[in-house]
Amino acid sequence: MNYEEFKENLANDVKEQMEARSGSEVTVETRTVEKMNETYDALTVKPEDSIIGVHLNITKLYEEYENGKGRNI
């Protein structure tokens, strides 16, 4: 699976799982995060009616996926 497919699948899977577990709608967006010494693609997940969310580092998750981690979860 290439990086773009991974990002899309991750976003869909996270949204599906979060909505199933919480019973409410969540917003899932991809964005580029720029920090002082690092830039990475992130998946931002937040409840539909909230301004506060959490970032998942897609770049790091894809590196781990490529190295065989998480394939059997």
N, CA, C and O atoms as a Tripos MOL2 file, in Angstrom:
@<TRIPOS>MOLECULE
protein
  292   291    73     0     0
PROTEIN
NO_CHARGES

@<TRIPOS>ATOM
      1 N           0.8470   -1.1660    0.0000 N.3       1 MET1
      2 CA          0.0000    0.0000    0.0000 C.3       1 MET1
      3 C           0.8970    1.2350    0.0000 C.2       1 MET1
      4 O           1.8360    1.3230    0.7910 O.2       1 MET1
      5 N           0.6110    2.1840   -0.8820 N.am      2 ASN2
      6 CA          1.4250    3.3950   -0.9270 C.3       2 ASN2
      7 C           0.9690    4.3840    0.1490 C.2       2 ASN2
      8 O          -0.0370    4.1660    0.8250 O.2       2 ASN2
      9 N           1.7220    5.4660    0.2940 N.am      3 TYR3
     10 CA          1.4950    6.4320    1.3650 C.3       3 TYR3
     11 C           0.1130    7.0850    1.2810 C.2       3 TYR3
     12 O          -0.5640    7.2310    2.2990 O.2       3 TYR3
     13 N          -0.3050    7.4760    0.0880 N.am      4 GLU4
     14 CA         -1.6100    8.1300   -0.0640 C.3       4 GLU4
     15 C          -2.7560    7.1870    0.2950 C.2       4 GLU4
     16 O          -3.7200    7.6020    0.9380 O.2       4 GLU4
     17 N          -2.6610    5.9220   -0.1150 N.am      5 GLU5
     18 CA         -3.6750    4.9240    0.2490 C.3       5 GLU5
     19 C          -3.6830    4.7070    1.7550 C.2       5 GLU5
     20 O          -4.7450    4.5700    2.3630 O.2       5 GLU5
     21 N          -2.5030    4.6770    2.3500 N.am      6 PHE6
     22 CA         -2.3950    4.5050    3.7980 C.3       6 PHE6
     23 C          -3.1060    5.6400    4.5290 C.2       6 PHE6
     24 O          -3.8750    5.3950    5.4590 O.2       6 PHE6
     25 N          -2.8490    6.8960    4.1070 N.am      7 LYS7
     26 CA         -3.4960    8.0560    4.7420 C.3       7 LYS7
     27 C          -5.0130    7.9700    4.6390 C.2       7 LYS7
     28 O          -5.7200    8.2060    5.6180 O.2       7 LYS7
     29 N          -5.5080    7.6350    3.4620 N.am      8 GLU8
     30 CA         -6.9490    7.5510    3.2550 C.3       8 GLU8
     31 C          -7.5730    6.4360    4.0930 C.2       8 GLU8
     32 O          -8.6060    6.6320    4.7340 O.2       8 GLU8
     33 N          -6.9400    5.2730    4.0810 N.am      9 ASN9
     34 CA         -7.4530    4.1500    4.8780 C.3       9 ASN9
     35 C          -7.4130    4.4560    6.3630 C.2       9 ASN9
     36 O          -8.3500    4.1270    7.0910 O.2       9 ASN9
     37 N          -6.3380    5.0810    6.8210 N.am     10 LEU10
     38 CA         -6.2140    5.4340    8.2290 C.3      10 LEU10
     39 C          -7.3220    6.3990    8.6420 C.2      10 LEU10
     40 O          -7.9590    6.2100    9.6790 O.2      10 LEU10
     41 N          -7.5500    7.4220    7.8400 N.am     11 ALA11
     42 CA         -8.5980    8.4030    8.1510 C.3      11 ALA11
     43 C          -9.9670    7.7290    8.2290 C.2      11 ALA11
     44 O         -10.7320    7.9840    9.1590 O.2      11 ALA11
     45 N         -10.2740    6.8810    7.2680 N.am     12 ASN12
     46 CA        -11.5670    6.1930    7.2650 C.3      12 ASN12
     47 C         -11.7070    5.2510    8.4570 C.2      12 ASN12
     48 O         -12.7570    5.2120    9.0990 O.2      12 ASN12
     49 N         -10.6620    4.4970    8.7510 N.am     13 ASP13
     50 CA        -10.7110    3.5400    9.8620 C.3      13 ASP13
     51 C         -10.8360    4.2450   11.2070 C.2      13 ASP13
     52 O         -11.6120    3.8170   12.0610 O.2      13 ASP13
     53 N         -10.0760    5.3260   11.4050 N.am     14 VAL14
     54 CA        -10.1440    6.0600   12.6720 C.3      14 VAL14
     55 C         -11.5370    6.6590   12.8560 C.2      14 VAL14
     56 O         -12.1080    6.5680   13.9430 O.2      14 VAL14
     57 N         -12.0820    7.2640   11.8180 N.am     15 LYS15
     58 CA        -13.4220    7.8630   11.9020 C.3      15 LYS15
     59 C         -14.4590    6.7990   12.2520 C.2      15 LYS15
     60 O         -15.2900    7.0000   13.1380 O.2      15 LYS15
     61 N         -14.4050    5.6850   11.5620 N.am     16 GLU16
     62 CA        -15.3620    4.6040   11.7910 C.3      16 GLU16
     63 C         -15.2720    4.0780   13.2270 C.2      16 GLU16
     64 O         -16.2960    3.9100   13.8910 O.2      16 GLU16
     65 N         -14.0690    3.8220   13.7000 N.am     17 GLN17
     66 CA        -13.8780    3.2850   15.0490 C.3      17 GLN17
     67 C         -14.2750    4.2920   16.1310 C.2      17 GLN17
     68 O         -14.9190    3.9220   17.1130 O.2      17 GLN17
     69 N         -13.9010    5.5440   15.9600 N.am     18 MET18
     70 CA        -14.2380    6.5670   16.9600 C.3      18 MET18
     71 C         -15.7380    6.7810   17.0490 C.2      18 MET18
     72 O         -16.2760    6.9190   18.1480 O.2      18 MET18
     73 N         -16.4200    6.8120   15.9170 N.am     19 GLU19
     74 CA        -17.8700    7.0030   15.9370 C.3      19 GLU19
     75 C         -18.5720    5.7880   16.5320 C.2      19 GLU19
     76 O         -19.5580    5.9360   17.2530 O.2      19 GLU19
     77 N         -18.0770    4.5940   16.2390 N.am     20 ALA20
     78 CA        -18.6730    3.3780   16.7940 C.3      20 ALA20
     79 C         -18.4970    3.3320   18.3130 C.2      20 ALA20
     80 O         -19.4140    2.9380   19.0330 O.2      20 ALA20
     81 N         -17.3370    3.7290   18.7910 N.am     21 ARG21
     82 CA        -17.0530    3.6700   20.2330 C.3      21 ARG21
     83 C         -17.7080    4.7930   21.0140 C.2      21 ARG21
     84 O         -18.1470    4.5850   22.1450 O.2      21 ARG21
     85 N         -17.7820    5.9810   20.4280 N.am     22 SER22
     86 CA        -18.3190    7.1230   21.1630 C.3      22 SER22
     87 C         -19.8190    7.3150   20.9400 C.2      22 SER22
     88 O         -20.5020    7.9220   21.7650 O.2      22 SER22
     89 N         -20.3240    6.7980   19.8270 N.am     23 GLY23
     90 CA        -21.7400    6.9820   19.5160 C.3      23 GLY23
     91 C         -22.0660    8.3690   19.0100 C.2      23 GLY23
     92 O         -23.2400    8.7240   18.9050 O.2      23 GLY23
     93 N         -21.0460    9.1720   18.6900 N.am     24 SER24
     94 CA        -21.2900   10.5100   18.1570 C.3      24 SER24
     95 C         -20.3500   10.7720   16.9840 C.2      24 SER24
     96 O         -19.3700   10.0560   16.7760 O.2      24 SER24
     97 N         -20.6720   11.8070   16.2310 N.am     25 GLU25
     98 CA        -19.8920   12.1610   15.0370 C.3      25 GLU25
     99 C         -18.5340   12.7510   15.4210 C.2      25 GLU25
    100 O         -18.4160   13.4820   16.4040 O.2      25 GLU25
    101 N         -17.5210   12.4210   14.6320 N.am     26 VAL26
    102 CA        -16.1890   13.0170   14.7900 C.3      26 VAL26
    103 C         -15.7350   13.5700   13.4520 C.2      26 VAL26
    104 O         -16.1370   13.0870   12.3930 O.2      26 VAL26
    105 N         -14.8940   14.5870   13.5160 N.am     27 THR27
    106 CA        -14.2890   15.1640   12.3270 C.3      27 THR27
    107 C         -12.8640   14.6280   12.2220 C.2      27 THR27
    108 O         -12.1090   14.6500   13.1950 O.2      27 THR27
    109 N         -12.5070   14.1490   11.0400 N.am     28 VAL28
    110 CA        -11.1650   13.6250   10.7970 C.3      28 VAL28
    111 C         -10.6140   14.3480    9.5730 C.2      28 VAL28
    112 O         -11.1940   14.2890    8.4890 O.2      28 VAL28
    113 N          -9.4830   15.0330    9.7640 N.am     29 GLU29
    114 CA         -8.8580   15.7930    8.6810 C.3      29 GLU29
    115 C          -7.3680   15.4890    8.6260 C.2      29 GLU29
    116 O          -6.7470   15.1750    9.6420 O.2      29 GLU29
    117 N          -6.8040   15.5850    7.4320 N.am     30 THR30
    118 CA         -5.3520   15.4780    7.3120 C.3      30 THR30
    119 C          -4.7880   16.8780    7.1050 C.2      30 THR30
    120 O          -5.4140   17.7280    6.4710 O.2      30 THR30
    121 N          -3.6030   17.1030    7.6470 N.am     31 ARG31
    122 CA         -2.9470   18.4000    7.5190 C.3      31 ARG31
    123 C          -1.4530   18.2310    7.7030 C.2      31 ARG31
    124 O          -0.9830   17.2010    8.1870 O.2      31 ARG31
    125 N          -0.7220   19.2440    7.3150 N.am     32 THR32
    126 CA          0.7180   19.2520    7.5320 C.3      32 THR32
    127 C           0.9980   20.0580    8.7870 C.2      32 THR32
    128 O           0.5400   21.1920    8.9280 O.2      32 THR32
    129 N           1.7570   19.4610    9.6980 N.am     33 VAL33
    130 CA          2.1320   20.1200   10.9460 C.3      33 VAL33
    131 C           3.5930   20.5270   10.8340 C.2      33 VAL33
    132 O           4.4560   19.7150   10.5020 O.2      33 VAL33
    133 N           3.8540   21.7880   11.1120 N.am     34 GLU34
    134 CA          5.2230   22.2950   11.0680 C.3      34 GLU34
    135 C           5.6360   22.6900   12.4750 C.2      34 GLU34
    136 O           5.0710   23.6000   13.0810 O.2      34 GLU34
    137 N           6.6270   21.9870   12.9700 N.am     35 LYS35
    138 CA          7.1950   22.3090   14.2750 C.3      35 LYS35
    139 C           8.5960   22.8420   14.0520 C.2      35 LYS35
    140 O           9.0890   22.8640   12.9240 O.2      35 LYS35
    141 N           9.2190   23.2590   15.1010 N.am     36 MET36
    142 CA         10.5260   23.8940   15.0070 C.3      36 MET36
    143 C          11.5430   23.0530   14.2180 C.2      36 MET36
    144 O          12.2040   23.5760   13.3210 O.2      36 MET36
    145 N          11.6710   21.7820   14.5340 N.am     37 ASN37
    146 CA         12.6710   20.9350   13.8880 C.3      37 ASN37
    147 C          12.0580   19.8000   13.0780 C.2      37 ASN37
    148 O          12.7610   18.8650   12.6940 O.2      37 ASN37
    149 N          10.7660   19.8710   12.8170 N.am     38 GLU38
    150 CA         10.1000   18.7260   12.2040 C.3      38 GLU38
    151 C           8.8470   19.1660   11.4470 C.2      38 GLU38
    152 O           8.1260   20.0640   11.8820 O.2      38 GLU38
    153 N           8.6070   18.5290   10.3290 N.am     39 THR39
    154 CA          7.3740   18.7080    9.5740 C.3      39 THR39
    155 C           6.8370   17.3170    9.2790 C.2      39 THR39
    156 O           7.5800   16.4360    8.8440 O.2      39 THR39
    157 N           5.5360   17.1200    9.5170 N.am     40 TYR40
    158 CA          4.9410   15.8120    9.2690 C.3      40 TYR40
    159 C           3.4740   15.9460    8.9070 C.2      40 TYR40
    160 O           2.8330   16.9480    9.2230 O.2      40 TYR40
    161 N           2.9480   14.9290    8.2420 N.am     41 ASP41
    162 CA          1.5220   14.8630    7.9610 C.3      41 ASP41
    163 C           0.8300   14.3360    9.2040 C.2      41 ASP41
    164 O           1.3110   13.4060    9.8510 O.2      41 ASP41
    165 N          -0.2990   14.9370    9.5300 N.am     42 ALA42
    166 CA         -1.0320   14.5330   10.7230 C.3      42 ALA42
    167 C          -2.4940   14.2960   10.3900 C.2      42 ALA42
    168 O          -3.0520   14.8810    9.4610 O.2      42 ALA42
    169 N          -3.0860   13.4270   11.1720 N.am     43 LEU43
    170 CA         -4.5200   13.1860   11.1230 C.3      43 LEU43
    171 C          -5.0780   13.8460   12.3720 C.2      43 LEU43
    172 O          -4.7040   13.4880   13.4890 O.2      43 LEU43
    173 N          -5.9780   14.8140   12.1870 N.am     44 THR44
    174 CA         -6.5840   15.5090   13.3140 C.3      44 THR44
    175 C          -7.9630   14.9220   13.5470 C.2      44 THR44
    176 O          -8.7900   14.8630   12.6370 O.2      44 THR44
    177 N          -8.2010   14.4890   14.7780 N.am     45 VAL45
    178 CA         -9.4730   13.8670   15.1490 C.3      45 VAL45
    179 C         -10.0720   14.6910   16.2770 C.2      45 VAL45
    180 O          -9.4150   14.9570   17.2830 O.2      45 VAL45
    181 N         -11.3470   15.0970   16.0970 N.am     46 LYS46
    182 CA        -12.0210   15.8560   17.1530 C.3      46 LYS46
    183 C         -13.5200   15.6010   17.0980 C.2      46 LYS46
    184 O         -14.0660   15.3190   16.0310 O.2      46 LYS46
    185 N         -14.1860   15.7000   18.2440 N.am     47 PRO47
    186 CA        -15.6450   15.5840   18.2310 C.3      47 PRO47
    187 C         -16.2370   16.6610   17.3270 C.2      47 PRO47
    188 O         -15.6830   17.7540   17.2120 O.2      47 PRO47
    189 N         -17.3420   16.3570   16.6970 N.am     48 GLU48
    190 CA        -17.9670   17.2540   15.7180 C.3      48 GLU48
    191 C         -18.1920   18.6640   16.2630 C.2      48 GLU48
    192 O         -18.0040   19.6340   15.5300 O.2      48 GLU48
    193 N         -18.5820   18.7990   17.5080 N.am     49 ASP49
    194 CA        -18.9260   20.1050   18.0710 C.3      49 ASP49
    195 C         -17.7980   20.7070   18.9160 C.2      49 ASP49
    196 O         -18.0550   21.5670   19.7570 O.2      49 ASP49
    197 N         -16.5730   20.2720   18.7050 N.am     50 SER50
    198 CA        -15.4510   20.7250   19.5220 C.3      50 SER50
    199 C         -14.4070   21.4520   18.6840 C.2      50 SER50
    200 O         -14.2940   21.2390   17.4770 O.2      50 SER50
    201 N         -13.6500   22.3130   19.3510 N.am     51 ILE51
    202 CA        -12.5280   22.9690   18.6860 C.3      51 ILE51
    203 C         -11.2070   22.3230   19.0940 C.2      51 ILE51
    204 O         -10.1500   22.6870   18.5770 O.2      51 ILE51
    205 N         -11.2640   21.3730   20.0110 N.am     52 ILE52
    206 CA        -10.0730   20.6920   20.5000 C.3      52 ILE52
    207 C         -10.0310   19.2810   19.9460 C.2      52 ILE52
    208 O         -11.0210   18.5510   19.9940 O.2      52 ILE52
    209 N          -8.8750   18.9040   19.4200 N.am     53 GLY53
    210 CA         -8.7160   17.5670   18.8650 C.3      53 GLY53
    211 C          -7.3420   17.0210   19.1770 C.2      53 GLY53
    212 O          -6.5800   17.6130   19.9410 O.2      53 GLY53
    213 N          -7.0390   15.8980   18.5850 N.am     54 VAL54
    214 CA         -5.7530   15.2520   18.7870 C.3      54 VAL54
    215 C          -5.1240   14.9870   17.4170 C.2      54 VAL54
    216 O          -5.8270   14.6860   16.4530 O.2      54 VAL54
    217 N          -3.7960   15.1020   17.3370 N.am     55 HIS55
    218 CA         -3.0620   14.8060   16.1070 C.3      55 HIS55
    219 C          -2.4420   13.4180   16.1980 C.2      55 HIS55
    220 O          -1.8870   13.0390   17.2300 O.2      55 HIS55
    221 N          -2.5450   12.6680   15.1110 N.am     56 LEU56
    222 CA         -1.8080   11.4200   14.9560 C.3      56 LEU56
    223 C          -0.7760   11.6700   13.8690 C.2      56 LEU56
    224 O          -1.1130   12.1880   12.8040 O.2      56 LEU56
    225 N           0.4530   11.3170   14.1180 N.am     57 ASN57
    226 CA          1.5410   11.5390   13.1640 C.3      57 ASN57
    227 C           1.4810   10.4520   12.0890 C.2      57 ASN57
    228 O           1.9610    9.3380   12.2970 O.2      57 ASN57
    229 N           0.8910   10.7820   10.9470 N.am     58 ILE58
    230 CA          0.7280    9.8190    9.8540 C.3      58 ILE58
    231 C           2.0890    9.3970    9.3020 C.2      58 ILE58
    232 O           2.2970    8.2280    8.9800 O.2      58 ILE58
    233 N           3.0010   10.3390    9.1960 N.am     59 THR59
    234 CA          4.3230   10.0370    8.6510 C.3      59 THR59
    235 C           5.0050    8.9480    9.4760 C.2      59 THR59
    236 O           5.5490    7.9930    8.9200 O.2      59 THR59
    237 N           4.9770    9.0900   10.7920 N.am     60 LYS60
    238 CA          5.6030    8.1060   11.6830 C.3      60 LYS60
    239 C           4.8470    6.7780   11.6320 C.2      60 LYS60
    240 O           5.4680    5.7150   11.6040 O.2      60 LYS60
    241 N           3.5180    6.8290   11.6200 N.am     61 LEU61
    242 CA          2.7290    5.5960   11.5460 C.3      61 LEU61
    243 C           3.0080    4.8280   10.2620 C.2      61 LEU61
    244 O           3.0640    3.5980   10.2760 O.2      61 LEU61
    245 N           3.1820    5.5400    9.1530 N.am     62 TYR62
    246 CA          3.4780    4.8760    7.8830 C.3      62 TYR62
    247 C           4.8690    4.2320    7.9210 C.2      62 TYR62
    248 O           5.0620    3.1340    7.3980 O.2      62 TYR62
    249 N           5.8280    4.9130    8.5370 N.am     63 GLU63
    250 CA          7.1670    4.3270    8.6770 C.3      63 GLU63
    251 C           7.0790    3.0080    9.4540 C.2      63 GLU63
    252 O           7.7030    2.0160    9.0760 O.2      63 GLU63
    253 N           6.3130    3.0060   10.5270 N.am     64 GLU64
    254 CA          6.1550    1.7910   11.3180 C.3      64 GLU64
    255 C           5.4320    0.7030   10.5230 C.2      64 GLU64
    256 O           5.7820   -0.4740   10.6060 O.2      64 GLU64
    257 N           4.4270    1.1070    9.7570 N.am     65 TYR65
    258 CA          3.7080    0.1610    8.9040 C.3      65 TYR65
    259 C           4.6670   -0.4830    7.8950 C.2      65 TYR65
    260 O           4.6410   -1.6940    7.6790 O.2      65 TYR65
    261 N           5.5060    0.3470    7.2910 N.am     66 GLU66
    262 CA          6.4740   -0.1770    6.3140 C.3      66 GLU66
    263 C           7.4690   -1.1350    6.9500 C.2      66 GLU66
    264 O           7.9800   -2.0350    6.2830 O.2      66 GLU66
    265 N           7.7450   -0.9500    8.2290 N.am     67 ASN67
    266 CA          8.6690   -1.8200    8.9520 C.3      67 ASN67
    267 C           7.9780   -3.0460    9.5590 C.2      67 ASN67
    268 O           8.5920   -3.8070   10.3070 O.2      67 ASN67
    269 N           6.6910   -3.2280    9.2280 N.am     68 GLY68
    270 CA          5.9850   -4.4310    9.6560 C.3      68 GLY68
    271 C           5.2060   -4.3200   10.9380 C.2      68 GLY68
    272 O           4.5820   -5.2990   11.3470 O.2      68 GLY68
    273 N           5.2090   -3.1720   11.5990 N.am     69 LYS69
    274 CA          4.4660   -3.0270   12.8450 C.3      69 LYS69
    275 C           2.9940   -2.7770   12.5500 C.2      69 LYS69
    276 O           2.6630   -2.0430   11.6200 O.2      69 LYS69
    277 N           2.1120   -3.3820   13.3360 N.am     70 GLY70
    278 CA          0.6900   -3.1040   13.2640 C.3      70 GLY70
    279 C          -0.0670   -3.7910   12.1440 C.2      70 GLY70
    280 O          -1.2630   -3.5460   11.9860 O.2      70 GLY70
    281 N           0.5700   -4.6280   11.3740 N.am     71 ARG71
    282 CA         -0.1300   -5.2660   10.2620 C.3      71 ARG71
    283 C          -1.0920   -6.3480   10.7240 C.2      71 ARG71
    284 O          -2.0400   -6.6780   10.0110 O.2      71 ARG71
    285 N          -0.8650   -6.8950   11.8880 N.am     72 ASN72
    286 CA         -1.7090   -7.9800   12.3740 C.3      72 ASN72
    287 C          -2.6450   -7.5450   13.4940 C.2      72 ASN72
    288 O          -3.2130   -8.3920   14.1850 O.2      72 ASN72
    289 N          -2.8140   -6.2610   13.6810 N.am     73 ILE73
    290 CA         -3.6750   -5.7610   14.7470 C.3      73 ILE73
    291 C          -5.1100   -5.7670   14.2890 C.2      73 ILE73
    292 O          -6.0010   -5.3800   15.0450 O.2      73 ILE73
@<TRIPOS>BOND
     1     1     2 1
     2     2     3 1
     3     3     4 2
     4     3     5 am
     5     5     6 1
     6     6     7 1
     7     7     8 2
     8     7     9 am
     9     9    10 1
    10    10    11 1
    11    11    12 2
    12    11    13 am
    13    13    14 1
    14    14    15 1
    15    15    16 2
    16    15    17 am
    17    17    18 1
    18    18    19 1
    19    19    20 2
    20    19    21 am
    21    21    22 1
    22    22    23 1
    23    23    24 2
    24    23    25 am
    25    25    26 1
    26    26    27 1
    27    27    28 2
    28    27    29 am
    29    29    30 1
    30    30    31 1
    31    31    32 2
    32    31    33 am
    33    33    34 1
    34    34    35 1
    35    35    36 2
    36    35    37 am
    37    37    38 1
    38    38    39 1
    39    39    40 2
    40    39    41 am
    41    41    42 1
    42    42    43 1
    43    43    44 2
    44    43    45 am
    45    45    46 1
    46    46    47 1
    47    47    48 2
    48    47    49 am
    49    49    50 1
    50    50    51 1
    51    51    52 2
    52    51    53 am
    53    53    54 1
    54    54    55 1
    55    55    56 2
    56    55    57 am
    57    57    58 1
    58    58    59 1
    59    59    60 2
    60    59    61 am
    61    61    62 1
    62    62    63 1
    63    63    64 2
    64    63    65 am
    65    65    66 1
    66    66    67 1
    67    67    68 2
    68    67    69 am
    69    69    70 1
    70    70    71 1
    71    71    72 2
    72    71    73 am
    73    73    74 1
    74    74    75 1
    75    75    76 2
    76    75    77 am
    77    77    78 1
    78    78    79 1
    79    79    80 2
    80    79    81 am
    81    81    82 1
    82    82    83 1
    83    83    84 2
    84    83    85 am
    85    85    86 1
    86    86    87 1
    87    87    88 2
    88    87    89 am
    89    89    90 1
    90    90    91 1
    91    91    92 2
    92    91    93 am
    93    93    94 1
    94    94    95 1
    95    95    96 2
    96    95    97 am
    97    97    98 1
    98    98    99 1
    99    99   100 2
   100    99   101 am
   101   101   102 1
   102   102   103 1
   103   103   104 2
   104   103   105 am
   105   105   106 1
   106   106   107 1
   107   107   108 2
   108   107   109 am
   109   109   110 1
   110   110   111 1
   111   111   112 2
   112   111   113 am
   113   113   114 1
   114   114   115 1
   115   115   116 2
   116   115   117 am
   117   117   118 1
   118   118   119 1
   119   119   120 2
   120   119   121 am
   121   121   122 1
   122   122   123 1
   123   123   124 2
   124   123   125 am
   125   125   126 1
   126   126   127 1
   127   127   128 2
   128   127   129 am
   129   129   130 1
   130   130   131 1
   131   131   132 2
   132   131   133 am
   133   133   134 1
   134   134   135 1
   135   135   136 2
   136   135   137 am
   137   137   138 1
   138   138   139 1
   139   139   140 2
   140   139   141 am
   141   141   142 1
   142   142   143 1
   143   143   144 2
   144   143   145 am
   145   145   146 1
   146   146   147 1
   147   147   148 2
   148   147   149 am
   149   149   150 1
   150   150   151 1
   151   151   152 2
   152   151   153 am
   153   153   154 1
   154   154   155 1
   155   155   156 2
   156   155   157 am
   157   157   158 1
   158   158   159 1
   159   159   160 2
   160   159   161 am
   161   161   162 1
   162   162   163 1
   163   163   164 2
   164   163   165 am
   165   165   166 1
   166   166   167 1
   167   167   168 2
   168   167   169 am
   169   169   170 1
   170   170   171 1
   171   171   172 2
   172   171   173 am
   173   173   174 1
   174   174   175 1
   175   175   176 2
   176   175   177 am
   177   177   178 1
   178   178   179 1
   179   179   180 2
   180   179   181 am
   181   181   182 1
   182   182   183 1
   183   183   184 2
   184   183   185 am
   185   185   186 1
   186   186   187 1
   187   187   188 2
   188   187   189 am
   189   189   190 1
   190   190   191 1
   191   191   192 2
   192   191   193 am
   193   193   194 1
   194   194   195 1
   195   195   196 2
   196   195   197 am
   197   197   198 1
   198   198   199 1
   199   199   200 2
   200   199   201 am
   201   201   202 1
   202   202   203 1
   203   203   204 2
   204   203   205 am
   205   205   206 1
   206   206   207 1
   207   207   208 2
   208   207   209 am
   209   209   210 1
   210   210   211 1
   211   211   212 2
   212   211   213 am
   213   213   214 1
   214   214   215 1
   215   215   216 2
   216   215   217 am
   217   217   218 1
   218   218   219 1
   219   219   220 2
   220   219   221 am
   221   221   222 1
   222   222   223 1
   223   223   224 2
   224   223   225 am
   225   225   226 1
   226   226   227 1
   227   227   228 2
   228   227   229 am
   229   229   230 1
   230   230   231 1
   231   231   232 2
   232   231   233 am
   233   233   234 1
   234   234   235 1
   235   235   236 2
   236   235   237 am
   237   237   238 1
   238   238   239 1
   239   239   240 2
   240   239   241 am
   241   241   242 1
   242   242   243 1
   243   243   244 2
   244   243   245 am
   245   245   246 1
   246   246   247 1
   247   247   248 2
   248   247   249 am
   249   249   250 1
   250   250   251 1
   251   251   252 2
   252   251   253 am
   253   253   254 1
   254   254   255 1
   255   255   256 2
   256   255   257 am
   257   257   258 1
   258   258   259 1
   259   259   260 2
   260   259   261 am
   261   261   262 1
   262   262   263 1
   263   263   264 2
   264   263   265 am
   265   265   266 1
   266   266   267 1
   267   267   268 2
   268   267   269 am
   269   269   270 1
   270   270   271 1
   271   271   272 2
   272   271   273 am
   273   273   274 1
   274   274   275 1
   275   275   276 2
   276   275   277 am
   277   277   278 1
   278   278   279 1
   279   279   280 2
   280   279   281 am
   281   281   282 1
   282   282   283 1
   283   283   284 2
   284   283   285 am
   285   285   286 1
   286   286   287 1
   287   287   288 2
   288   287   289 am
   289   289   290 1
   290   290   291 1
   291   291   292 2
@<TRIPOS>SUBSTRUCTURE
     1 MET1         2 RESIDUE 1 A MET
     2 ASN2         6 RESIDUE 1 A ASN
     3 TYR3        10 RESIDUE 1 A TYR
     4 GLU4        14 RESIDUE 1 A GLU
     5 GLU5        18 RESIDUE 1 A GLU
     6 PHE6        22 RESIDUE 1 A PHE
     7 LYS7        26 RESIDUE 1 A LYS
     8 GLU8        30 RESIDUE 1 A GLU
     9 ASN9        34 RESIDUE 1 A ASN
    10 LEU10       38 RESIDUE 1 A LEU
    11 ALA11       42 RESIDUE 1 A ALA
    12 ASN12       46 RESIDUE 1 A ASN
    13 ASP13       50 RESIDUE 1 A ASP
    14 VAL14       54 RESIDUE 1 A VAL
    15 LYS15       58 RESIDUE 1 A LYS
    16 GLU16       62 RESIDUE 1 A GLU
    17 GLN17       66 RESIDUE 1 A GLN
    18 MET18       70 RESIDUE 1 A MET
    19 GLU19       74 RESIDUE 1 A GLU
    20 ALA20       78 RESIDUE 1 A ALA
    21 ARG21       82 RESIDUE 1 A ARG
    22 SER22       86 RESIDUE 1 A SER
    23 GLY23       90 RESIDUE 1 A GLY
    24 SER24       94 RESIDUE 1 A SER
    25 GLU25       98 RESIDUE 1 A GLU
    26 VAL26      102 RESIDUE 1 A VAL
    27 THR27      106 RESIDUE 1 A THR
    28 VAL28      110 RESIDUE 1 A VAL
    29 GLU29      114 RESIDUE 1 A GLU
    30 THR30      118 RESIDUE 1 A THR
    31 ARG31      122 RESIDUE 1 A ARG
    32 THR32      126 RESIDUE 1 A THR
    33 VAL33      130 RESIDUE 1 A VAL
    34 GLU34      134 RESIDUE 1 A GLU
    35 LYS35      138 RESIDUE 1 A LYS
    36 MET36      142 RESIDUE 1 A MET
    37 ASN37      146 RESIDUE 1 A ASN
    38 GLU38      150 RESIDUE 1 A GLU
    39 THR39      154 RESIDUE 1 A THR
    40 TYR40      158 RESIDUE 1 A TYR
    41 ASP41      162 RESIDUE 1 A ASP
    42 ALA42      166 RESIDUE 1 A ALA
    43 LEU43      170 RESIDUE 1 A LEU
    44 THR44      174 RESIDUE 1 A THR
    45 VAL45      178 RESIDUE 1 A VAL
    46 LYS46      182 RESIDUE 1 A LYS
    47 PRO47      186 RESIDUE 1 A PRO
    48 GLU48      190 RESIDUE 1 A GLU
    49 ASP49      194 RESIDUE 1 A ASP
    50 SER50      198 RESIDUE 1 A SER
    51 ILE51      202 RESIDUE 1 A ILE
    52 ILE52      206 RESIDUE 1 A ILE
    53 GLY53      210 RESIDUE 1 A GLY
    54 VAL54      214 RESIDUE 1 A VAL
    55 HIS55      218 RESIDUE 1 A HIS
    56 LEU56      222 RESIDUE 1 A LEU
    57 ASN57      226 RESIDUE 1 A ASN
    58 ILE58      230 RESIDUE 1 A ILE
    59 THR59      234 RESIDUE 1 A THR
    60 LYS60      238 RESIDUE 1 A LYS
    61 LEU61      242 RESIDUE 1 A LEU
    62 TYR62      246 RESIDUE 1 A TYR
    63 GLU63      250 RESIDUE 1 A GLU
    64 GLU64      254 RESIDUE 1 A GLU
    65 TYR65      258 RESIDUE 1 A TYR
    66 GLU66      262 RESIDUE 1 A GLU
    67 ASN67      266 RESIDUE 1 A ASN
    68 GLY68      270 RESIDUE 1 A GLY
    69 LYS69      274 RESIDUE 1 A LYS
    70 GLY70      278 RESIDUE 1 A GLY
    71 ARG71      282 RESIDUE 1 A ARG
    72 ASN72      286 RESIDUE 1 A ASN
    73 ILE73      290 RESIDUE 1 A ILE
